[in-house]
Amino acid sequence: MESIIYLIPIAFFVAAIGLGAFIWTVKSKQYEDPKGAANRILIEDDDKPLL
């Protein structure tokens, strides 16, 4: 039961790091154009491979 005294603050610390990383990705606009990335897969490039 003593270990819970250490585990709860560690869990909060890890959760805070995860939340901070998520907020950072939202602020840096990582999720701006999800449909554009999905459509880019369907575009054919005219570039031919070198080999």
ZAKOLMAR-147355 format. One record per atom (N, C-alpha, C, O): atom name; x, y, z; residue in three letters. Coordinates in Angstrom, 3 decimals, always signed. Example, Ala and Ser with C-alpha at 12.3 -4.5 7.8 and 13.67 -1.06 7.14 Angstrom:
2
REC   atome       east      north         up   residu
REC       N    +13.190     -5.690     +7.800      ala
REC      CA    +12.300     -4.500     +7.800      ala
REC       C    +13.200     -3.300     +7.800      ala
REC       O    +14.236     -3.319     +8.465      ala
REC       N    +12.850     -2.250     +7.080      ser
REC      CA    +13.670     -1.060     +7.140      ser
REC       C    +12.900     +0.030     +7.870      ser
REC       O    +13.409     +1.138     +8.039      ser
***
This chain:
51
REC   atome       east      north         up   residu
REC       N     +0.822     -1.190     +0.000      met
REC      CA     +0.000     +0.000     +0.000      met
REC       C     +0.870     +1.261     +0.000      met
REC       O     +0.417     +2.326     -0.418      met
REC       N     +2.104     +1.145     +0.462      glu
REC      CA     +2.998     +2.300     +0.472      glu
REC       C     +3.374     +2.751     -0.927      glu
REC       O     +3.628     +3.932     -1.163      glu
REC       N     +3.406     +1.818     -1.839      ser
REC      CA     +3.839     +2.162     -3.198      ser
REC       C     +2.845     +3.077     -3.903      ser
REC       O     +3.219     +3.791     -4.834      ser
REC       N     +1.586     +3.067     -3.475      ile
REC      CA     +0.587     +3.925     -4.109      ile
REC       C     +0.908     +5.400     -3.871      ile
REC       O     +0.520     +6.257     -4.665      ile
REC       N     +1.607     +5.692     -2.793      ile
REC      CA     +2.012     +7.073     -2.499      ile
REC       C     +2.947     +7.586     -3.586      ile
REC       O     +2.957     +8.780     -3.886      ile
REC       N     +3.731     +6.691     -4.176      tyr
REC      CA     +4.653     +7.075     -5.239      tyr
REC       C     +4.018     +6.960     -6.616      tyr
REC       O     +4.332     +7.746     -7.510      tyr
REC       N     +3.145     +6.006     -6.793      leu
REC      CA     +2.597     +5.738     -8.115      leu
REC       C     +1.586     +6.789     -8.580      leu
REC       O     +1.542     +7.116     -9.765      leu
REC       N     +0.788     +7.312     -7.675      ile
REC      CA     -0.218     +8.308     -8.064      ile
REC       C     +0.441     +9.589     -8.591      ile
REC       O     +0.032    +10.062     -9.652      ile
REC       N     +1.428    +10.171     -7.919      pro
REC      CA     +2.072    +11.355     -8.491      pro
REC       C     +2.791    +11.070     -9.817      pro
REC       O     +2.807    +11.913    -10.714      pro
REC       N     +3.377     +9.890     -9.929      ile
REC      CA     +4.033     +9.529    -11.189      ile
REC       C     +2.997     +9.441    -12.308      ile
REC       O     +3.258     +9.895    -13.423      ile
REC       N     +1.833     +8.869    -12.031      ala
REC      CA     +0.773     +8.759    -13.028      ala
REC       C     +0.287    +10.146    -13.448      ala
REC       O     +0.054    +10.387    -14.632      ala
REC       N     +0.133    +11.049    -12.495      phe
REC      CA     -0.276    +12.418    -12.834      phe
REC       C     +0.786    +13.116    -13.683      phe
REC       O     +0.458    +13.850    -14.614      phe
REC       N     +2.028    +12.890    -13.366      phe
REC      CA     +3.120    +13.500    -14.122      phe
REC       C     +3.140    +12.994    -15.568      phe
REC       O     +3.298    +13.784    -16.499      phe
REC       N     +2.982    +11.702    -15.754      val
REC      CA     +2.966    +11.124    -17.105      val
REC       C     +1.748    +11.631    -17.878      val
REC       O     +1.853    +11.943    -19.065      val
REC       N     +0.602    +11.715    -17.218      ala
REC      CA     -0.608    +12.230    -17.863      ala
REC       C     -0.431    +13.694    -18.262      ala
REC       O     -0.883    +14.101    -19.332      ala
REC       N     +0.215    +14.478    -17.422      ala
REC      CA     +0.452    +15.889    -17.735      ala
REC       C     +1.384    +16.024    -18.944      ala
REC       O     +1.199    +16.917    -19.771      ala
REC       N     +2.371    +15.153    -19.049      ile
REC      CA     +3.263    +15.184    -20.220      ile
REC       C     +2.473    +14.846    -21.482      ile
REC       O     +2.650    +15.496    -22.512      ile
REC       N     +1.608    +13.841    -21.415      gly
REC      CA     +0.777    +13.478    -22.562      gly
REC       C     -0.162    +14.595    -22.968      gly
REC       O     -0.326    +14.875    -24.156      gly
REC       N     -0.778    +15.233    -21.991      leu
REC      CA     -1.682    +16.348    -22.283      leu
REC       C     -0.910    +17.518    -22.878      leu
REC       O     -1.384    +18.171    -23.808      leu
REC       N     +0.265    +17.780    -22.348      gly
REC      CA     +1.098    +18.861    -22.890      gly
REC       C     +1.511    +18.581    -24.324      gly
REC       O     +1.528    +19.492    -25.152      gly
REC       N     +1.845    +17.329    -24.630      ala
REC      CA     +2.214    +16.968    -26.001      ala
REC       C     +1.029    +17.125    -26.940      ala
REC       O     +1.188    +17.591    -28.068      ala
REC       N     -0.157    +16.740    -26.485      phe
REC      CA     -1.351    +16.897    -27.314      phe
REC       C     -1.650    +18.364    -27.580      phe
REC       O     -1.947    +18.740    -28.714      phe
REC       N     -1.575    +19.194    -26.552      ile
REC      CA     -1.827    +20.633    -26.729      ile
REC       C     -0.798    +21.239    -27.669      ile
REC       O     -1.136    +22.096    -28.485      ile
REC       N     +0.451    +20.808    -27.565      trp
REC      CA     +1.499    +21.311    -28.461      trp
REC       C     +1.199    +20.950    -29.912      trp
REC       O     +1.390    +21.776    -30.804      trp
REC       N     +0.729    +19.722    -30.161      thr
REC      CA     +0.430    +19.337    -31.544      thr
REC       C     -0.756    +20.112    -32.091      thr
REC       O     -0.781    +20.442    -33.277      thr
REC       N     -1.734    +20.408    -31.253      val
REC      CA     -2.883    +21.192    -31.715      val
REC       C     -2.447    +22.614    -32.028      val
REC       O     -2.858    +23.177    -33.043      val
REC       N     -1.616    +23.206    -31.168      lys
REC      CA     -1.161    +24.581    -31.392      lys
REC       C     -0.246    +24.696    -32.611      lys
REC       O     -0.211    +25.740    -33.262      lys
REC       N     +0.495    +23.628    -32.924      ser
REC      CA     +1.374    +23.679    -34.090      ser
REC       C     +0.657    +23.217    -35.357      ser
REC       O     +1.293    +22.972    -36.383      ser
REC       N     -0.663    +23.101    -35.281      lys
REC      CA     -1.538    +22.813    -36.426      lys
REC       C     -1.206    +21.495    -37.112      lys
REC       O     -1.165    +21.430    -38.340      lys
REC       N     -0.972    +20.456    -36.340      gln
REC      CA     -0.695    +19.134    -36.891      gln
REC       C     -1.955    +18.493    -37.480      gln
REC       O     -1.857    +17.615    -38.338      gln
REC       N     -3.127    +18.921    -37.030      tyr
REC      CA     -4.383    +18.289    -37.435      tyr
REC       C     -5.199    +19.191    -38.364      tyr
REC       O     -6.424    +19.077    -38.393      tyr
REC       N     -4.564    +20.072    -39.115      glu
REC      CA     -5.278    +21.061    -39.903      glu
REC       C     -6.015    +20.480    -41.110      glu
REC       O     -7.168    +20.839    -41.345      glu
REC       N     -5.385    +19.598    -41.876      asp
REC      CA     -5.952    +19.175    -43.150      asp
REC       C     -6.008    +17.648    -43.254      asp
REC       O     -5.248    +17.061    -44.024      asp
REC       N     -6.886    +17.000    -42.498      pro
REC      CA     -6.913    +15.541    -42.559      pro
REC       C     -7.444    +15.000    -43.884      pro
REC       O     -7.031    +13.923    -44.312      pro
REC       N     -8.350    +15.725    -44.541      lys
REC      CA     -8.877    +15.243    -45.819      lys
REC       C     -7.855    +15.389    -46.934      lys
REC       O     -7.823    +14.562    -47.845      lys
REC       N     -7.024    +16.411    -46.885      gly
REC      CA     -6.002    +16.605    -47.907      gly
REC       C     -5.002    +15.461    -47.910      gly
REC       O     -4.585    +15.003    -48.974      gly
REC       N     -4.619    +15.002    -46.740      ala
REC      CA     -3.674    +13.889    -46.662      ala
REC       C     -4.306    +12.611    -47.203      ala
REC       O     -3.623    +11.802    -47.831      ala
REC       N     -5.585    +12.425    -46.970      ala
REC      CA     -6.266    +11.236    -47.477      ala
REC       C     -6.391    +11.281    -48.995      ala
REC       O     -6.303    +10.247    -49.656      ala
REC       N     -6.593    +12.460    -49.543      asn
REC      CA     -6.732    +12.576    -50.996      asn
REC       C     -5.392    +12.523    -51.716      asn
REC       O     -5.337    +12.125    -52.879      asn
REC       N     -4.325    +12.912    -51.057      arg
REC      CA     -3.002    +12.890    -51.678      arg
REC       C     -2.569    +11.489    -52.082      arg
REC       O     -1.772    +11.325    -53.006      arg
REC       N     -3.084    +10.490    -51.403      ile
REC      CA     -2.735     +9.104    -51.718      ile
REC       C     -3.268     +8.725    -53.103      ile
REC       O     -2.670     +7.903    -53.797      ile
REC       N     -4.374     +9.317    -53.496      leu
REC      CA     -5.017     +8.947    -54.751      leu
REC       C     -4.428     +9.655    -55.965      leu
REC       O     -4.706     +9.256    -57.096      leu
REC       N     -3.634    +10.680    -55.764      ile
REC      CA     -3.059    +11.447    -56.876      ile
REC       C     -1.907    +10.656    -57.479      ile
REC       O     -0.999    +10.214    -56.775      ile
REC       N     -1.963    +10.486    -58.801      glu
REC      CA     -0.887     +9.764    -59.478      glu
REC       C     +0.211    +10.745    -59.860      glu
REC       O     -0.056    +11.816    -60.404      glu
REC       N     +1.430    +10.370    -59.573      asp
REC      CA     +2.570    +11.177    -59.984      asp
REC       C     +3.017    +10.737    -61.369      asp
REC       O     +2.955     +9.554    -61.705      asp
REC       N     +3.467    +11.697    -62.168      asp
REC      CA     +3.954    +11.370    -63.496      asp
REC       C     +5.429    +10.996    -63.476      asp
REC       O     +5.998    +10.643    -64.509      asp
REC       N     +6.041    +11.072    -62.315      asp
REC      CA     +7.457    +10.729    -62.211      asp
REC       C     +7.660     +9.236    -62.421      asp
REC       O     +6.961     +8.409    -61.835      asp
REC       N     +8.617     +8.912    -63.254      lys
REC      CA     +8.943     +7.511    -63.498      lys
REC       C    +10.128     +7.118    -62.599      lys
REC       O    +11.006     +7.943    -62.341      lys
REC       N    +10.157     +5.885    -62.130      pro
REC      CA    +11.318     +5.472    -61.328      pro
REC       C    +12.576     +5.437    -62.183      pro
REC       O    +12.506     +5.226    -63.394      pro
REC       N    +13.732     +5.643    -61.549      leu
REC      CA    +14.997     +5.696    -62.276      leu
REC       C    +15.424     +4.330    -62.786      leu
REC       O    +16.147     +4.256    -63.781      leu
REC       N    +15.012     +3.261    -62.152      leu
REC      CA    +15.446     +1.923    -62.568      leu
REC       C    +14.477     +1.275    -63.507      leu
REC       O    +14.702     +0.147    -63.945      leu
***
